[in-house]
Amino acid sequence: MAKRRLFPIDPWQSVAEHFGAQILDPRLRAYAWLADYLLSDPSNDRYRVPAGVLDAETVWSIVLNRELKITDERPDLQSLLEWSLNPQAIANYQHLDPNLKTIIHNRLIETAGNTVSSLLTYLDCGERSHPIAMGIVLDVLFHPDNQGKCDRAIGKLEERYFQGQALDASTLKPWQTVTARLLKQDPALFTTVQHPVDELLQELGVDAYADVSHLSKTGFEQRLQQWGEHLNVLLQTDSQPWTEANFVQLQEAFQKLLSSQAYTPTSRLALSLTMAMRLVQWLKQTNGILASEPNNFEEAAQIERMLGCWLDRARFALVGGSDRPHLAHTYTQLFQKITTHREHLSQQFADCLVKATVSHDLGRNVIPVEGILSTMIAPIAAQQFILLIVMDGMSLSIAITLLEELSSPQSDWQLLQPKTSKTPITLGLATIPSDTKTSRSSLLSGRLCQGNADHEAKVFTQSANFTKRRRGHKPPILFHKADLRDDAQVNLASNVNAAIHDPKQSIVGVVVNAIDDHLDKGEQTDISWSVETIKSLAALLQAAKESHRIVCLTSDHGHVLDHAARYVAATGGERWRVVQDSELIKDYERKITGDRVLGSSDHTLITPWTETVRYTKKKHGYHGGINPQEMLVAIALLCPKMQHHCPDGYQVGSLEPPEWWQLQSKPPVA
């Protein structure tokens, strides 16, 4: 009061004093209620604006934080969707004073766009669903492929969840886009929202159309079924070549699977899908017609290296690749189709092997296992330290899987390739029978023989192949399965580790039995072979890297897996039998004779060439026969990437898969 006149108090002046501001943003005066609102909050007593300026952005951040716990000064659509994931945040918004709610509604539209109007209207309708789940549902309803199919469902949605507000596809698109971004950032959120998504789609009667969305797990399952149906159509087609249209449909369906959020590239399902596509590409490329028969054993062996083992690797991935009945059935059909071709290759190989064993003509590029020490190990050991790792029972298909991992950009290792060869994999040939007693003993002694682990350890140390070891160096040493782990079965045994690091121990050999052991008791387990899944292998490689050793990774023999193999009673081993006058040789068998046949006094045995017969109790897998999966082994040299000097006669090489292994890629289809 001045001169008996009453002057009204300017609340904004009080606000300025309250916040220590000399300058007020003029836009604030448009909101008369806002001054009293700011003065009513005791927590603002401690707030002082920087530079003495109280602007509108600061004030709105105070309002949004106080009412809704939104901390962004100018929240965008993504931050609002993240905020709405908290059920309490939704409750806070729903219980706002109607006038304040309208004001905040308009403010958020100003900062985050018109899509926010639909989001906030949805949040105000109750807690029956989830804003991210609704984003997925909108992706289904407004997808171009569903145009005209979901009009009734959109009407229901507007009435039940958007207060009758007409929904516009272009306005809602950012909601779908941000939803996809959040789900990609948080896989756990993707899993959480799938149940409410399914409930909403079923409520609206559009769950059958979910396949258009790459964000829906139900949509992924529908895409998976469609892909399986396309594959089934191809497999049921008697005539080849297949029509390009059918193959393109399968390829496009596969690309849709790859673009789905539910697709996990490292999963068992993803592996089976990828391998199935590779096998289909091989069938398409060859038109179901195999190459001409090999002229000799060496050609047959190289066909196995370039084709057979890759077919094995792919077809085995189909077994147990899906628990979905419709897909498992289709996988079985594809497996059987490929196996038919595979059996033809196996028979060709066996026939060539029978002739080569009699004539002693294995060719120049296949090394019998008894020659691995003299041909591969001794020349390297004369130049550099070496660790020989014998993976008992490792087939070519498992070998290429491990070598692909070990030579990847992420690995510390690189493959060495003979300068005279086009491949880093040298082929080795098991003895006959292709069992551990014969083949492993022959490998580790450097001559054809039969024996046990004690025999192997003794002859490896005394092998004539290593008489030219370096002066002052210790004799070679060999460790078996029981020697590799410490007492707790956790770490590499100290004496093994010490031997690998010993500067006077130029040759160290180890036998790893993980694969061979799995054949006895692995029918209930599904193992993807890798460095980590093979006990001791990672530790051995680490020790070799630290001691700058060359590693030779090889095997004594391979194996065939049991896929409903038929039992036949016989006298002999798992996959070989002795010759008896009263017995006929069946069409799935071959009689093989020669110096490398050690299972009988007359150097003659009868063995199956097919993978579908066994002479023993049912197991996960077998060896002893002359199927190429049993007979051929990989011999590969690796050196640490930090080691730049290659042994004489070698250069850095790479594993080259066949052309059909590379999937034909197109931009993913959402």
C-alpha positions in Angstrom: 0.0 0.0 0.0 1.3 3.4 -1.0 -0.5 6.7 -0.5 -3.5 4.8 0.6 -3.5 2.8 -2.7 -3.3 -1.1 -2.9 -0.8 -2.5 -5.4 -1.1 -6.1 -6.4 1.9 -8.3 -5.8 3.5 -9.8 -9.0 3.9 -13.5 -8.3 6.5 -13.8 -11.1 8.6 -11.3 -9.2 8.4 -13.6 -6.2 9.4 -16.5 -8.5 12.4 -14.6 -9.8 13.5 -13.8 -6.2 12.9 -17.5 -5.3 15.2 -18.8 -8.0 17.8 -16.0 -7.8 16.9 -14.8 -11.3 17.3 -11.3 -12.7 15.7 -12.2 -16.0 12.5 -14.2 -16.6 11.6 -15.9 -19.9 8.6 -13.9 -21.2 6.9 -17.1 -22.4 6.3 -18.1 -18.7 3.8 -15.3 -18.1 1.3 -17.0 -20.5 0.8 -19.6 -17.7 -0.7 -17.6 -14.8 -1.0 -20.7 -12.5 2.6 -21.6 -13.0 4.0 -19.0 -10.7 2.0 -20.2 -7.7 2.8 -23.8 -8.6 6.6 -23.1 -8.5 6.3 -21.2 -5.2 4.4 -24.0 -3.6 7.2 -26.5 -3.9 9.6 -26.2 -0.9 12.3 -28.2 -2.7 12.7 -25.2 -5.1 14.1 -23.1 -2.2 17.5 -24.6 -2.8 17.4 -24.2 -6.6 19.3 -21.3 -8.1 19.4 -20.8 -11.9 22.7 -20.3 -13.6 23.6 -16.9 -15.1 20.5 -15.4 -13.3 18.1 -16.5 -16.1 15.0 -18.5 -15.5 13.9 -19.8 -18.9 10.9 -21.9 -19.9 12.9 -25.1 -20.4 14.1 -25.0 -16.9 10.6 -24.5 -15.5 9.1 -27.3 -17.6 11.8 -29.7 -16.4 10.9 -28.8 -12.8 7.2 -29.5 -13.6 7.8 -32.8 -15.4 10.2 -34.1 -12.8 7.9 -33.1 -9.9 4.7 -34.6 -11.4 6.0 -37.5 -13.5 9.6 -38.1 -12.6 10.7 -37.2 -16.1 14.2 -35.8 -15.9 14.8 -34.7 -19.5 14.4 -31.0 -20.2 12.9 -31.7 -23.6 11.8 -35.3 -23.6 11.6 -37.0 -27.0 9.5 -40.0 -28.0 12.2 -42.6 -27.0 12.7 -41.1 -23.6 9.0 -41.1 -23.0 8.6 -44.7 -24.0 11.4 -45.6 -21.7 9.8 -43.6 -18.9 6.4 -45.4 -19.5 8.0 -48.8 -18.9 7.7 -48.1 -15.2 4.0 -48.9 -14.1 4.3 -46.2 -11.5 5.0 -43.6 -14.1 1.8 -44.5 -15.9 -0.2 -44.3 -12.6 1.3 -40.9 -11.9 0.1 -39.6 -15.3 -3.3 -41.1 -14.9 -3.9 -39.4 -11.6 -2.8 -35.9 -12.6 -5.2 -33.0 -12.2 -7.2 -32.9 -15.5 -6.1 -29.3 -16.2 -2.5 -30.0 -15.5 -2.7 -33.2 -17.5 -3.9 -31.2 -20.5 -1.1 -28.7 -20.1 1.6 -31.4 -19.8 0.0 -33.3 -22.7 0.4 -30.3 -24.9 3.9 -29.6 -23.7 5.1 -33.1 -24.5 3.6 -32.9 -28.0 5.6 -29.7 -28.4 8.9 -31.5 -27.5 8.3 -35.0 -28.8 5.9 -34.7 -31.8 2.3 -35.6 -32.5 2.9 -39.3 -31.9 3.0 -38.5 -28.2 -0.7 -37.5 -28.3 -1.6 -41.1 -29.2 0.8 -42.5 -26.6 -0.5 -40.4 -23.8 -4.1 -41.1 -24.7 -3.3 -44.8 -24.6 -1.6 -44.5 -21.2 -4.6 -42.8 -19.9 -6.9 -45.7 -20.8 -5.7 -48.1 -18.0 -3.0 -50.6 -17.4 -4.3 -53.5 -19.6 -1.2 -53.6 -21.7 2.3 -52.3 -22.3 3.3 -49.3 -24.4 6.1 -51.3 -26.1 3.7 -54.2 -26.7 1.3 -51.7 -28.3 4.1 -50.5 -30.5 4.5 -54.1 -31.9 0.7 -54.4 -32.3 0.7 -51.2 -34.3 3.5 -52.6 -36.4 1.2 -55.5 -37.3 -2.0 -53.5 -37.9 -0.5 -50.7 -40.0 2.0 -52.8 -42.0 1.5 -52.2 -45.8 1.1 -56.0 -46.3 -1.9 -55.9 -44.0 -3.7 -53.0 -45.7 -7.4 -53.7 -45.8 -7.1 -56.8 -43.6 -7.1 -55.1 -40.2 -9.7 -52.3 -40.5 -12.1 -53.8 -38.1 -9.3 -54.5 -35.6 -8.1 -50.9 -35.9 -11.6 -49.7 -35.1 -11.7 -51.9 -32.0 -8.3 -50.6 -30.9 -9.4 -47.0 -31.3 -12.5 -47.5 -29.3 -10.9 -49.6 -26.5 -7.5 -48.0 -26.0 -7.5 -44.6 -27.6 -10.8 -43.0 -26.4 -12.2 -43.2 -29.9 -9.3 -41.2 -31.4 -8.8 -41.9 -35.1 -5.4 -43.5 -35.6 -3.2 -42.4 -38.5 -0.4 -44.7 -39.8 2.1 -41.9 -40.5 1.6 -40.4 -37.1 2.1 -43.8 -35.4 5.1 -44.8 -37.4 7.6 -43.2 -35.0 6.1 -45.2 -32.2 6.8 -48.4 -34.1 10.3 -47.3 -35.0 11.3 -46.3 -31.5 9.8 -49.6 -30.2 12.1 -51.6 -32.6 15.1 -49.6 -31.4 14.4 -50.2 -27.7 13.8 -53.9 -28.3 17.1 -54.2 -30.2 18.9 -52.5 -27.3 17.3 -54.7 -24.6 16.8 -58.4 -25.6 15.2 -59.0 -22.1 12.5 -56.4 -22.9 11.8 -58.2 -26.1 11.0 -61.4 -24.2 9.0 -59.6 -21.6 6.5 -57.9 -24.0 5.7 -61.0 -26.1 2.9 -62.3 -23.9 1.0 -59.0 -23.8 1.6 -58.6 -27.6 0.0 -62.1 -28.2 -3.0 -61.2 -25.9 -3.6 -58.0 -27.7 -3.3 -59.6 -31.2 -5.7 -62.4 -30.2 -8.1 -59.9 -28.6 -8.2 -57.9 -31.8 -8.5 -61.1 -33.9 -5.3 -60.4 -36.0 -2.8 -62.9 -34.5 -2.8 -64.7 -37.9 -1.3 -61.6 -39.5 1.7 -61.3 -37.1 4.2 -62.6 -39.6 4.5 -59.1 -41.2 6.2 -57.8 -38.1 9.9 -58.4 -37.4 9.2 -57.5 -33.8 6.7 -60.3 -32.9 7.8 -63.7 -31.6 4.5 -65.1 -32.9 5.3 -63.5 -36.2 8.7 -65.2 -36.2 7.1 -68.6 -35.6 4.8 -67.9 -38.5 7.7 -66.9 -40.7 9.5 -70.1 -39.6 6.5 -72.2 -40.6 6.3 -70.5 -44.0 10.0 -71.1 -44.6 9.5 -74.8 -43.7 6.5 -75.0 -46.1 8.6 -73.5 -48.9 11.4 -76.0 -48.2 8.9 -78.9 -48.1 7.6 -77.9 -51.5 11.1 -78.1 -52.9 11.8 -81.4 -51.4 8.5 -82.9 -52.7 9.4 -81.8 -56.2 10.5 -84.9 -58.1 12.0 -83.1 -61.0 15.2 -81.1 -60.9 16.4 -78.5 -61.6 14.0 -76.7 -59.3 12.1 -73.7 -60.7 13.8 -70.4 -59.9 10.5 -69.1 -58.5 10.3 -71.8 -55.8 13.9 -71.3 -54.7 13.5 -67.5 -54.6 10.4 -67.9 -52.4 12.5 -70.0 -50.0 15.3 -67.5 -50.1 13.0 -64.6 -49.4 11.4 -66.5 -46.5 14.8 -67.1 -45.1 15.7 -63.4 -45.3 12.5 -62.6 -43.4 13.7 -64.9 -40.6 17.1 -63.2 -40.5 15.4 -59.8 -40.1 13.2 -61.0 -37.2 14.1 -59.7 -33.7 13.5 -63.2 -32.4 16.2 -64.6 -34.7 19.4 -65.3 -32.6 22.4 -65.9 -34.9 24.2 -68.0 -32.3 21.3 -70.3 -31.5 21.0 -74.0 -32.4 18.0 -73.1 -34.5 19.9 -70.5 -36.5 22.7 -73.0 -37.2 20.2 -75.5 -38.5 18.5 -72.9 -40.7 21.8 -71.8 -42.2 22.9 -75.3 -42.9 19.6 -76.2 -44.5 19.9 -73.3 -46.8 23.4 -74.3 -47.7 22.3 -77.8 -48.5 19.5 -76.5 -50.7 22.0 -74.3 -52.5 24.1 -77.4 -53.2 21.1 -79.4 -54.5 20.2 -76.5 -56.7 23.7 -76.0 -57.9 24.2 -79.7 -58.8 20.6 -80.4 -59.9 20.8 -83.5 -57.8 23.5 -85.0 -60.1 26.8 -85.9 -58.5 30.1 -85.4 -60.3 31.6 -88.2 -62.3 33.2 -91.1 -60.5 36.8 -90.7 -59.3 39.5 -92.4 -61.3 41.6 -93.3 -58.3 41.8 -93.2 -54.5 43.5 -89.8 -54.3 40.7 -88.2 -56.4 38.1 -89.9 -54.1 39.9 -88.5 -51.0 40.0 -85.0 -52.5 36.3 -85.1 -53.2 35.8 -85.8 -49.5 37.9 -82.8 -48.6 36.1 -80.5 -51.0 32.6 -81.8 -50.7 31.9 -84.8 -48.5 32.9 -83.3 -45.2 31.1 -80.1 -45.8 27.9 -82.0 -46.6 28.4 -84.0 -43.4 28.9 -80.8 -41.3 25.7 -79.3 -42.7 23.4 -82.3 -42.6 24.4 -83.2 -39.0 23.3 -79.7 -37.9 19.8 -80.6 -39.0 19.6 -83.4 -36.4 17.9 -81.9 -33.3 18.0 -78.5 -35.0 14.4 -77.7 -34.1 11.8 -78.9 -31.6 9.0 -77.8 -33.8 7.3 -80.9 -35.2 6.6 -79.4 -38.7 10.2 -78.2 -39.1 11.7 -81.4 -37.6 9.8 -83.5 -40.1 11.1 -81.3 -43.0 14.6 -81.5 -41.7 14.3 -85.3 -41.6 13.4 -85.2 -45.3 16.3 -83.0 -46.2 18.7 -85.1 -44.1 17.6 -88.3 -45.9 17.9 -86.7 -49.3 21.4 -85.5 -48.7 22.4 -88.8 -47.0 21.3 -90.6 -50.2 23.9 -88.6 -52.1 26.4 -88.9 -49.3 26.1 -92.7 -49.4 26.9 -92.7 -53.1 30.1 -90.8 -52.4 31.0 -93.2 -49.6 30.6 -96.2 -51.8 32.8 -94.6 -54.5 35.4 -93.8 -51.8 35.4 -97.4 -50.4 35.7 -99.0 -53.8 38.8 -96.8 -54.6 40.2 -97.5 -51.1 39.9 -101.3 -51.7 41.9 -101.1 -54.9 44.5 -98.7 -53.5 45.1 -100.9 -50.4 45.9 -103.9 -52.6 48.1 -101.9 -55.0 49.8 -99.7 -52.3 48.8 -96.7 -54.4 47.3 -94.0 -52.1 48.6 -91.1 -54.2 51.1 -88.4 -53.3 48.8 -86.1 -51.3 47.3 -88.5 -48.8 49.5 -89.5 -45.8 48.8 -92.7 -44.0 48.6 -92.1 -40.3 51.8 -94.1 -39.7 53.6 -91.5 -41.8 52.4 -88.3 -40.1 55.4 -88.2 -37.7 58.0 -88.6 -40.4 56.3 -86.5 -43.1 54.8 -83.6 -41.0 56.1 -83.5 -37.5 59.8 -84.3 -37.8 60.6 -81.6 -40.5 58.8 -78.9 -38.5 60.5 -80.0 -35.2 63.8 -79.6 -36.9 63.1 -75.9 -37.3 60.7 -74.9 -34.5 59.1 -76.2 -31.3 55.9 -78.1 -32.0 52.8 -79.4 -30.1 51.1 -82.4 -31.6 47.4 -82.6 -30.6 45.8 -85.9 -31.6 42.0 -85.5 -31.4 41.0 -89.1 -31.0 38.0 -89.8 -33.3 37.9 -86.4 -35.0 36.2 -86.6 -38.4 36.9 -84.2 -41.2 33.6 -82.5 -40.6 34.5 -81.7 -37.0 38.1 -80.7 -38.1 36.9 -78.1 -40.5 34.6 -76.7 -37.8 37.4 -76.3 -35.4 39.8 -75.0 -38.0 37.3 -72.4 -39.1 37.1 -71.1 -35.6 40.8 -71.2 -35.0 41.6 -69.3 -38.2 38.9 -66.6 -37.7 39.8 -62.9 -37.4 38.9 -63.2 -33.7 41.4 -66.0 -33.1 45.0 -65.8 -32.0 46.0 -68.5 -34.5 46.5 -68.7 -38.2 46.7 -71.7 -40.6 49.9 -72.7 -42.3 49.7 -74.0 -45.8 52.4 -75.9 -47.8 53.6 -73.7 -50.6 53.0 -76.5 -53.0 49.4 -77.0 -52.0 46.2 -75.1 -52.5 44.8 -76.0 -49.1 46.0 -75.8 -45.5 44.4 -79.3 -44.8 46.6 -82.3 -45.6 44.6 -85.5 -45.7 45.6 -88.4 -43.5 44.4 -92.0 -43.8 43.5 -94.2 -40.9 44.5 -97.9 -40.7 42.2 -100.8 -41.3 40.3 -101.3 -39.0 39.9 -97.6 -38.3 39.9 -98.0 -34.5 42.0 -96.5 -31.7 44.0 -99.7 -30.9 45.3 -99.8 -34.4 45.2 -96.4 -35.9 46.3 -94.3 -33.0 49.1 -96.6 -32.1 50.3 -96.6 -35.7 50.2 -92.8 -35.8 52.2 -92.3 -32.5 54.8 -95.0 -33.2 55.4 -94.0 -36.9 54.8 -97.6 -38.1 51.9 -100.0 -38.5 51.2 -101.6 -35.2 48.6 -102.2 -32.5 48.9 -101.2 -28.8 47.5 -99.3 -25.8 48.3 -95.9 -24.2 51.4 -97.2 -22.4 52.8 -98.6 -25.6 52.1 -95.3 -27.4 53.9 -93.2 -24.8 57.0 -95.5 -25.0 57.3 -95.7 -28.8 56.6 -92.0 -29.2 59.6 -91.1 -27.1 61.8 -93.6 -28.8 60.5 -93.1 -32.4 63.1 -93.4 -35.1 61.4 -90.4 -36.8 62.9 -88.1 -34.1 66.5 -89.3 -34.0 67.7 -86.0 -35.5 66.3 -83.9 -32.7 68.2 -80.8 -31.7 71.4 -81.2 -29.7 70.8 -80.9 -25.9 67.0 -81.2 -26.3 65.0 -83.7 -24.4 63.3 -86.7 -26.1 59.7 -86.2 -27.3 57.1 -86.7 -24.6 53.5 -87.8 -24.9 50.5 -87.1 -22.6 47.2 -89.0 -22.6 43.8 -88.2 -21.3 44.5 -89.0 -17.7 47.6 -86.8 -17.7 46.1 -83.6 -19.0 44.1 -82.2 -16.0 45.2 -81.3 -12.4 43.8 -83.2 -9.4 40.7 -80.9 -9.3 40.1 -81.5 -13.0 40.0 -77.8 -13.6 43.3 -76.6 -15.0 45.9 -78.0 -17.3 48.2 -80.3 -15.3 51.4 -78.5 -14.1 53.7 -81.1 -15.7 52.0 -80.8 -19.1 52.1 -77.0 -18.9 55.8 -77.2 -17.9 56.7 -79.5 -20.8 55.0 -77.2 -23.3 56.9 -74.2 -21.9 60.2 -76.1 -21.6 62.8 -74.5 -24.0 64.5 -77.9 -24.2 61.4 -79.9 -25.0 61.1 -79.4 -28.8 58.4 -82.0 -29.3 55.3 -82.5 -27.1 52.4 -84.7 -28.0 49.0 -84.9 -26.3 46.0 -87.1 -26.9 42.5 -85.6 -26.4 39.6 -88.0 -26.1 36.6 -85.7 -26.0 35.2 -86.7 -29.4 35.9 -90.4 -29.1 34.4 -90.5 -25.6 31.3 -88.7 -26.8 30.6 -91.6 -29.2 30.1 -94.0 -26.3 27.8 -91.9 -24.2 26.7 -88.8 -26.1 23.3 -89.9 -27.6 21.4 -87.8 -25.1 23.5 -84.6 -25.6 23.8 -82.2 -28.5 27.3 -80.7 -28.7 28.4 -78.0 -31.1 32.1 -78.8 -31.3 34.3 -75.8 -30.5 37.6 -75.0 -28.7 35.6 -74.2 -25.6 33.5 -77.4 -25.6 36.5 -79.7 -25.9 38.0 -80.1 -22.5 41.7 -79.1 -22.3 42.0 -77.9 -25.9 41.7 -74.1 -25.0 44.4 -74.5 -22.2 46.7 -76.5 -24.5 46.4 -73.8 -27.2 47.1 -71.0 -24.7 50.2 -72.8 -23.5 51.4 -73.3 -27.0 50.8 -69.7 -27.9 52.8 -68.5 -24.8 55.7 -70.8 -25.7 55.6 -69.8 -29.4 55.0 -73.4 -30.6 53.7 -74.6 -33.9 50.6 -76.7 -33.3 49.7 -79.8 -35.4 46.1 -80.6 -35.0 45.2 -84.1 -36.3 43.4 -87.3 -35.5 44.0 -91.1 -35.7 40.6 -91.9 -37.3 37.1 -90.4 -37.7 33.7 -91.9 -37.0 30.2 -92.3 -38.3 27.2 -91.2 -36.2 24.3 -93.4 -35.4 21.2 -92.4 -37.4 19.0 -95.5 -37.0 22.0 -97.7 -37.9 21.0 -101.4 -38.4 22.6 -104.0 -36.1 24.2 -107.0 -37.8 25.7 -109.8 -35.7 29.3 -110.4 -36.6 32.7 -111.5 -35.1 35.1 -108.7 -35.0 34.7 -105.0 -34.0 32.2 -102.2 -34.1 32.4 -101.8 -37.8 34.6 -104.7 -39.1 34.4 -108.5 -39.1 36.7 -111.3 -39.9 36.3 -113.4 -43.1 34.5 -116.6 -42.6 34.0 -119.1 -45.4 30.3 -119.6 -44.7 29.5 -115.9 -44.8 28.7 -113.9 -47.9 29.8 -110.4 -48.4 26.7 -108.2 -48.3 26.1 -105.3 -50.7 26.8 -102.8 -48.0 30.3 -104.4 -47.3 33.6 -104.7 -49.0 36.4 -107.2 -48.5 39.7 -105.4 -48.1 43.2 -106.9 -48.3 46.6 -105.4 -47.9 49.6 -104.6 -45.6 47.6 -101.8 -43.9 44.9 -104.2 -42.8 45.9 -105.2 -39.3 42.8 -106.9 -37.8 43.6 -110.4 -39.0 46.6 -112.6 -39.6 45.9 -112.8 -43.4 45.6 -109.0 -43.6 42.0 -109.3 -44.8 38.8 -108.0 -43.3 35.2 -107.3 -44.2 34.0 -103.9 -43.4 30.9 -101.8 -44.2 31.2 -98.8 -46.5 27.8 -97.5 -45.5 27.1 -95.5 -42.3 23.9 -97.3 -41.7 25.2 -100.6 -40.3 26.8 -101.5 -37.0 28.2 -104.8 -35.6 28.0 -103.8 -32.0 25.5 -102.5 -29.4 23.9 -99.2 -30.1 26.0 -96.1 -29.3 26.1 -92.5 -30.4 28.7 -93.3 -33.0 31.2 -95.9 -34.2 34.5 -96.4 -36.0 36.4 -99.3 -37.6 34.9 -99.4 -41.0 36.0 -97.9 -44.4 33.5 -95.2 -44.7 35.3 -91.9 -45.6 34.0 -90.3 -42.3 36.0 -93.0 -40.5 39.1 -93.3 -42.7 40.1 -89.7 -43.5 41.6 -87.3 -41.0 42.8 -83.7 -41.3 46.4 -82.7 -40.6 46.6 -79.0 -40.1 49.4 -76.8 -38.8 48.7 -73.6 -36.9 51.0 -70.9 -35.6 50.3 -67.9 -33.3 49.5 -64.7 -35.3 52.2 -62.8 -33.4 54.7 -65.3 -34.8 55.6 -63.9 -38.2 58.2 -66.5 -39.3 56.7 -69.5 -41.1 58.6 -72.9 -41.2 60.4 -73.5 -44.5 58.0 -74.6 -47.2 55.0 -73.1 -45.6 53.0 -69.9 -45.9 49.9 -68.5 -44.1 46.8 -70.1 -45.6 43.1 -70.0 -45.2 40.2 -72.5 -45.2 38.2 -72.2 -48.4 34.7 -73.6 -48.2 32.9 -74.7 -51.4 31.0 -72.2 -53.4 27.6 -73.3 -52.2 28.6 -72.8 -48.6 28.3 -69.0 -49.1 24.7 -68.0 -48.7 23.2 -65.8 -51.4 22.3 -62.7 -49.4 19.8 -60.0 -50.1 18.8 -57.0 -48.0 16.7 -58.3 -45.0 13.0 -58.0 -45.5 11.1 -56.6 -42.5 
